Protein backbone atom coordinates (compact mmCIF):
# COMPACT_ATOMS: atom_id res chain seq x y z
CA UNK A 1 0.00 0.00 0.00
CA UNK A 2 1.23 3.47 -0.78
CA UNK A 3 1.19 6.15 1.89
CA UNK A 4 1.67 9.87 2.25
CA UNK A 5 3.41 11.71 5.00
CA UNK A 6 1.77 13.90 7.57
CA UNK A 7 2.42 17.60 7.92
CA UNK A 8 3.61 17.27 11.51
CA UNK A 9 5.46 14.00 11.14
CA UNK A 10 3.15 12.65 13.86
CA UNK A 11 0.64 10.85 11.66
CA UNK A 12 0.54 9.17 8.28
CA UNK A 13 -2.45 8.51 6.06
CA UNK A 14 -2.65 5.29 4.09
CA UNK A 15 -4.39 4.86 0.77
CA UNK A 16 -4.76 1.88 -1.52
CA UNK A 17 -2.62 3.33 -4.28
CA UNK A 18 -1.78 6.76 -5.59
CA UNK A 19 -4.03 6.03 -8.55
CA UNK A 20 -6.89 5.17 -6.23
CA UNK A 21 -6.33 8.37 -4.27
CA UNK A 22 -6.31 10.36 -7.48
CA UNK A 23 -9.64 8.80 -8.45
CA UNK A 24 -11.06 9.74 -5.07
CA UNK A 25 -9.78 13.30 -5.13
CA UNK A 26 -10.77 14.13 -8.70
CA UNK A 27 -14.52 14.43 -8.01
CA UNK A 28 -13.79 16.73 -5.11
CA UNK A 29 -11.71 18.86 -7.43
CA UNK A 30 -14.39 19.13 -10.08
CA UNK A 31 -15.40 22.62 -9.03
CA UNK A 32 -11.83 23.98 -9.00
CA UNK A 33 -10.78 26.08 -11.98
CA UNK A 34 -8.19 24.42 -14.26
CA UNK A 35 -6.33 26.34 -16.91
CA UNK A 36 -2.88 27.43 -18.04
CA UNK A 37 -0.63 29.75 -16.11
CA UNK A 38 0.78 33.14 -17.02
CA UNK A 39 4.39 33.27 -18.21
CA UNK A 40 6.53 35.69 -16.23
CA UNK A 41 10.29 35.99 -16.78
CA UNK A 42 12.06 34.01 -14.07
CA UNK A 43 14.44 36.83 -13.32
CA UNK A 44 11.62 39.24 -12.48
CA UNK A 45 8.96 36.89 -11.11
CA UNK A 46 7.88 36.98 -7.49
CA UNK A 47 7.54 33.26 -6.85
CA UNK A 48 5.60 33.83 -3.63
CA UNK A 49 2.97 35.86 -5.46
CA UNK A 50 1.97 34.30 -8.76
CA UNK A 51 -0.22 31.62 -10.33
CA UNK A 52 0.77 27.95 -10.58
CA UNK A 53 -0.91 24.87 -11.97
CA UNK A 54 -0.38 22.18 -9.34
CA UNK A 55 -1.16 18.47 -9.46
CA UNK A 56 -0.45 17.75 -5.78
CA UNK A 57 2.24 15.28 -6.83
CA UNK A 58 -0.03 13.66 -9.40
CA UNK A 59 -3.11 13.30 -7.20
CA UNK A 60 -4.97 15.70 -9.52
CA UNK A 61 -3.50 14.87 -12.95
CA UNK A 62 -5.32 17.65 -14.82
CA UNK A 63 -3.96 20.23 -12.40
CA UNK A 64 -5.46 22.96 -10.26
CA UNK A 65 -4.91 26.67 -10.82
CA UNK A 66 -3.47 28.12 -7.62
CA UNK A 67 -2.80 31.83 -7.20
CA UNK A 68 -0.49 32.13 -4.20
CA UNK A 69 -0.22 35.28 -2.10
CA UNK A 70 2.81 35.46 0.17
CA UNK A 71 3.45 31.83 -0.76
CA UNK A 72 0.03 30.50 0.26
CA UNK A 73 -3.17 29.57 -1.59
CA UNK A 74 -6.40 27.83 -0.68
CA UNK A 75 -8.39 26.11 -3.42
CA UNK A 76 -12.05 25.34 -2.85
CA UNK A 77 -13.45 21.86 -3.50
CA UNK A 78 -16.98 20.46 -3.53
CA UNK A 79 -17.27 18.80 -0.13
CA UNK A 80 -20.53 17.11 -1.18
CA UNK A 81 -18.56 14.77 -3.42
CA UNK A 82 -16.21 11.95 -2.35
CA UNK A 83 -13.76 12.08 -0.67
CA UNK A 84 -15.53 15.13 0.82
CA UNK A 85 -12.57 17.47 1.10
CA UNK A 86 -13.44 21.09 1.66
CA UNK A 87 -10.34 22.67 0.16
CA UNK A 88 -6.68 22.25 -0.78
CA UNK A 89 -3.92 24.22 0.93
CA UNK A 90 -0.90 25.09 -1.24
CA UNK A 91 2.33 26.48 0.19
CA UNK A 92 5.62 27.53 -1.42
CA UNK A 93 8.27 26.20 0.93
CA UNK A 94 11.47 26.91 -1.05
CA UNK A 95 12.82 28.46 -4.24
CA UNK A 96 16.22 28.30 -5.94
CA UNK A 97 17.72 29.87 -9.04
CA UNK A 98 20.43 28.97 -11.53
CA UNK A 99 20.94 27.97 -15.14
CA UNK A 100 19.15 24.65 -15.64
CA UNK A 101 18.50 24.63 -19.41
CA UNK A 102 21.98 25.77 -20.47
CA UNK A 103 21.08 29.11 -22.02
CA UNK A 104 23.19 31.10 -19.56
CA UNK A 105 20.21 32.78 -17.89
CA UNK A 106 18.92 32.01 -14.38
CA UNK A 107 16.01 29.60 -14.21
CA UNK A 108 13.79 29.01 -11.18
CA UNK A 109 13.09 25.92 -9.07
CA UNK A 110 10.01 26.02 -6.81
CA UNK A 111 9.09 23.52 -4.07
CA UNK A 112 5.37 23.29 -3.33
CA UNK A 113 3.50 21.50 -0.55
CA UNK A 114 -0.12 20.45 -1.09
CA UNK A 115 -2.50 19.36 1.68
CA UNK A 116 -6.12 18.32 1.08
CA UNK A 117 -8.32 19.43 3.98
CA UNK A 118 -9.62 18.35 6.39
CA UNK A 119 -6.53 16.19 6.90
CA UNK A 120 -2.95 16.68 7.98
CA UNK A 121 -1.45 14.88 4.99
CA UNK A 122 1.07 16.66 2.75
CA UNK A 123 2.51 15.77 -0.64
CA UNK A 124 5.30 17.67 -2.41
CA UNK A 125 6.18 18.60 -5.98
CA UNK A 126 8.98 20.63 -7.53
CA UNK A 127 8.31 22.76 -10.60
CA UNK A 128 11.05 24.26 -12.77
CA UNK A 129 10.71 27.43 -14.87
CA UNK A 130 12.96 28.84 -17.58
CA UNK A 131 14.39 32.36 -17.53
CA UNK A 132 11.46 33.41 -19.76
CA UNK A 133 8.89 32.03 -17.32
CA UNK A 134 8.05 28.94 -19.37
CA UNK A 135 7.62 25.83 -17.27
CA UNK A 136 10.41 23.40 -18.09
CA UNK A 137 8.71 20.60 -16.19
CA UNK A 138 8.26 18.97 -12.82
CA UNK A 139 10.84 16.82 -11.06
CA UNK A 140 9.93 13.13 -10.81
CA UNK A 141 7.78 12.38 -7.79
CA UNK A 142 9.49 11.32 -4.54
CA UNK A 143 7.22 8.27 -4.83
CA UNK A 144 9.28 7.09 -7.84
CA UNK A 145 12.63 7.15 -6.03
CA UNK A 146 14.15 3.80 -5.04
CA UNK A 147 14.56 5.22 -1.54
CA UNK A 148 10.75 5.10 -1.21
CA UNK A 149 10.70 2.18 1.21
CA UNK A 150 8.13 2.97 3.90
CA UNK A 151 7.13 6.41 2.68
CA UNK A 152 8.46 8.76 0.00
CA UNK A 153 11.54 10.80 0.94
CA UNK A 154 10.81 14.33 2.14
CA UNK A 155 12.40 17.48 0.67
CA UNK A 156 14.43 19.72 2.96
CA UNK A 157 13.42 23.27 1.96
CA UNK A 158 16.81 24.61 3.09
CA UNK A 159 18.64 22.18 0.83
CA UNK A 160 17.30 23.10 -2.62
CA UNK A 161 19.81 24.67 -5.03
CA UNK A 162 21.14 24.76 -8.59
CA UNK A 163 24.80 23.77 -9.02
CA UNK A 164 26.71 23.29 -12.27
CA UNK A 165 23.50 23.09 -14.27
CA UNK A 166 21.95 20.49 -11.97
CA UNK A 167 19.12 20.77 -9.49
CA UNK A 168 20.40 19.59 -6.12
CA UNK A 169 17.81 18.53 -3.56
CA UNK A 170 18.55 17.57 0.02
CA UNK A 171 15.98 15.07 1.25
CA UNK A 172 15.39 12.76 4.18
CA UNK A 173 14.41 9.14 3.57
CA UNK A 174 12.81 6.58 5.85
CA UNK A 175 15.24 3.97 7.12
CA UNK A 176 14.41 0.44 8.27
CA UNK A 177 14.34 1.53 11.91
CA UNK A 178 12.20 4.65 11.35
CA UNK A 179 8.62 4.89 12.50
CA UNK A 180 5.79 6.86 10.92
CA UNK A 181 5.36 8.98 14.03
CA UNK A 182 9.03 9.86 14.31
CA UNK A 183 9.49 10.65 10.62
CA UNK A 184 12.44 9.97 8.29
CA UNK A 185 16.05 10.10 9.52
CA UNK A 186 18.30 9.12 6.61
CA UNK A 187 19.96 12.10 4.83
CA UNK A 188 19.82 11.92 1.06
CA UNK A 189 20.95 14.21 -1.76
CA UNK A 190 19.39 13.84 -5.19
CA UNK A 191 20.69 15.62 -8.29
CA UNK A 192 18.68 16.17 -11.47
CA UNK A 193 19.72 17.35 -14.94
CA UNK A 194 17.46 18.46 -17.78
CA UNK A 195 17.91 16.06 -20.71
CA UNK A 196 15.69 15.42 -23.70
CA UNK A 197 12.84 17.50 -22.37
CA UNK A 198 12.77 15.74 -19.00
CA UNK A 199 14.70 15.52 -15.76
CA UNK A 200 17.16 12.67 -15.31
CA UNK A 201 18.68 11.71 -11.98
CA UNK A 202 22.47 12.01 -12.04
CA UNK A 203 23.34 11.03 -8.45
CA UNK A 204 23.48 7.37 -7.34
Buried (B, 14 or more C-beta within 10 A) or exposed (E): EBBBBBBEBEEBBEBEEBEEBBBBBBBBBEEBEEEEBEEBBBEEBEBBEBBBBBBBBBBBEEBBBBBBEEBEBBBBBBBEBEBEBEBBBBBBBBBBBBBBBEEEBBBBBBBBBBBBBEBBBBBBBBBBBBBBBBBBBBBBBBBEBEBBBBBBBBBBBEBBBBEEBBBBBBBBBBEEEBEBEEBBEBEBEBBBBBEEEEBEBBEE
